[in-house]
Amino acid sequence: MRTTGEPPIYSAAWQHVHLYSPRSINVDSNMPAYRFLYQARRISDVPSDEALKFTGSEAPSEGWEIVPTFDAKCLVAYLMSLNQSHPLKGIQSAAPPASPSPAPGK
């Protein structure tokens, strides 16, 4: 169930929120949080464009933001590269298609 304000499913923003707080996406998730990949920092003048968008209990304190580290950005780029929701061009099976087995007794 998605609520208004959540990033589009499987987008980079979604991946970051899921890594930082999996239970904010799915209450029953047993995936551990990878918060060590993110940094809480004071907002200087303007909030970062990369800051994670949270509401409720997950939201950082007033004047603070959660931003991905370099490692978090690399991990999300890798996860996004694994997208196989589209046909892969030029990919053929390594093995030829299996021929049907003869019926028993023949």
C-alpha positions as CSV (number, residue, x, y, z in Angstrom):
1,M,0.0,0.0,0.0
2,R,1.5,3.2,-1.1
3,T,0.7,6.6,0.4
4,T,0.9,10.0,-1.1
5,G,4.5,11.4,-1.0
6,E,6.3,8.1,-1.3
7,P,8.8,7.8,-4.1
8,P,7.9,5.8,-7.2
9,I,8.4,2.1,-6.6
10,Y,11.9,0.8,-7.4
11,S,13.2,4.3,-8.2
12,A,16.6,5.4,-6.8
13,A,14.8,7.4,-4.1
14,W,12.7,4.3,-3.2
15,Q,15.9,2.2,-3.0
16,H,17.5,4.7,-0.6
17,V,14.4,4.8,1.6
18,H,14.2,1.0,1.6
19,L,17.9,0.6,2.5
20,Y,17.6,3.2,5.3
21,S,14.3,2.0,6.7
22,P,12.8,-1.1,5.1
23,R,9.9,-1.2,7.5
24,S,8.8,2.3,6.4
25,I,8.1,0.6,3.0
26,N,6.8,-2.8,4.3
27,V,5.8,-3.1,8.0
28,D,6.4,-6.9,7.9
29,S,9.9,-6.6,6.3
30,N,12.6,-8.7,7.9
31,M,15.3,-6.9,6.0
32,P,17.8,-5.2,8.2
33,A,18.2,-1.4,8.0
34,Y,21.5,-0.2,6.4
35,R,21.6,3.1,8.2
36,F,25.4,3.1,8.4
37,L,25.3,3.9,4.6
38,Y,23.6,7.2,5.4
39,Q,24.7,10.3,7.2
40,A,22.6,12.6,9.5
41,R,23.8,16.2,9.1
42,R,22.6,19.7,9.9
43,I,20.9,21.6,7.1
44,S,23.2,24.6,6.4
45,D,21.3,27.0,4.1
46,V,19.2,24.8,1.9
47,P,18.3,21.1,2.3
48,S,20.2,18.8,0.0
49,D,18.4,17.5,-3.2
50,E,19.7,14.0,-2.2
51,A,18.2,14.1,1.3
52,L,15.8,11.2,2.0
53,K,12.2,12.3,2.4
54,F,10.6,10.9,5.5
55,T,7.5,11.7,7.5
56,G,6.3,10.7,10.9
57,S,8.6,8.9,13.3
58,E,11.2,8.3,10.6
59,A,11.7,12.1,9.9
60,P,14.9,13.6,11.2
61,S,14.8,16.3,13.9
62,E,14.1,19.9,12.8
63,G,17.2,21.3,11.1
64,W,18.6,17.9,10.2
65,E,18.6,15.7,7.1
66,I,19.6,12.2,6.1
67,V,21.8,12.0,3.0
68,P,23.3,9.0,1.3
69,T,27.1,8.4,1.5
70,F,29.1,7.6,-1.6
71,D,28.8,3.8,-0.7
72,A,25.0,4.2,-0.6
73,K,24.9,5.9,-4.0
74,C,27.1,3.1,-5.5
75,L,24.9,0.4,-4.0
76,V,21.7,2.0,-5.3
77,A,23.3,2.4,-8.8
78,Y,24.2,-1.3,-8.7
79,L,20.7,-2.3,-7.6
80,M,19.2,-0.1,-10.3
81,S,21.4,-1.9,-12.9
82,L,19.9,-5.2,-12.0
83,N,16.5,-4.1,-13.4
84,Q,15.2,-7.0,-15.5
85,S,11.7,-5.8,-16.0
86,H,12.3,-5.4,-19.8
87,P,13.4,-7.9,-22.4
88,L,17.2,-8.2,-22.7
89,K,18.4,-7.7,-26.3
90,G,20.9,-10.1,-27.7
91,I,20.8,-12.5,-24.8
92,Q,20.5,-16.1,-25.9
93,S,20.5,-19.2,-23.7
94,A,23.8,-20.9,-23.3
95,A,22.3,-24.3,-23.8
96,P,20.2,-25.3,-26.8
97,P,16.5,-25.9,-26.0
98,A,15.9,-29.4,-24.6
99,S,14.2,-31.8,-26.9
100,P,11.2,-33.7,-25.6
101,S,12.0,-37.1,-24.0
102,P,10.7,-40.1,-25.8
103,A,7.6,-41.6,-24.1
104,P,8.4,-44.6,-21.9
105,G,8.2,-48.0,-23.6
106,K,9.0,-46.7,-27.1
